[in-house]
Amino acid sequence: MTRSTLNRPSPSWRSMLLPQSSNKRQQQNFILAAPAPLIVSFAVFWVYPVARGFWGSFTQWRGFDPLTPFVGLRNYARAFEDPIFLISLRNTFYYALLTLPATLVLALLLALAIESTGQLKPLFRFLYFLPVVTSTIATALIWKYLYQPSLGLFNQLLTLAGLPTQRWLLSSELAMPSIALYSIWKGVGFVRHEVASRE
């Protein structure tokens, strides 16, 4: 028996190695192909619109006119000279300041509290996640009734407590906090779920 014959792998070992390498190649192809639809949809429906909109902010848009001349920073200069835009910008930051810290802190506290409820944990998880999956239109109408100045539940509770009623959404001082309170109630269940899933 020659040296080449001794070093040559037997047919049984070769038949065992080939399926393993083929399966490994198929797994690699699956790992590369599985996120492809998500990446394509993300690029088409998020990256492209954002990039197109950002570029459009440097041009003069004329509706359906295909000609959009480049105007540089002129649109931004006009926006910051518009008092309505400045009010909108201030309200946006005010809304974010009201909702983001409160939502994060409340979600963390809820996650810690729910995880210590034992057998009732699935029930509380369901109850706090229910507003997330409930229609925004339906919940907004319910909260609109709660904020109703004369017959709303919140003012009824204030009356029972001997406190003055509020105009809530009709008040320039309370309108934004009222909307922020609804947003916190609507979204804290989702943030709580994200926090609990990373524990």
Buried (B, 14 or more C-beta within 10 A) or exposed (E): EEEEEEEEEEEEEEEEEEEEEEEEEEEEEEEEEEEEEEEEEEEEEEEEEEEEEEEEEBBEEEEEEEEEEEBEEEBEEEBEEEEEEEEEEEEEEEBEEBBBEBBBEBBBEBBEEBEEEEEEEEEBBEEBBEBBEEEEEEBEEEBBEBBBBEEBEBBBEBEEEEEEBBBBBEEEEBBBBBBBBBBBBBBBBBBBBEBBEEE
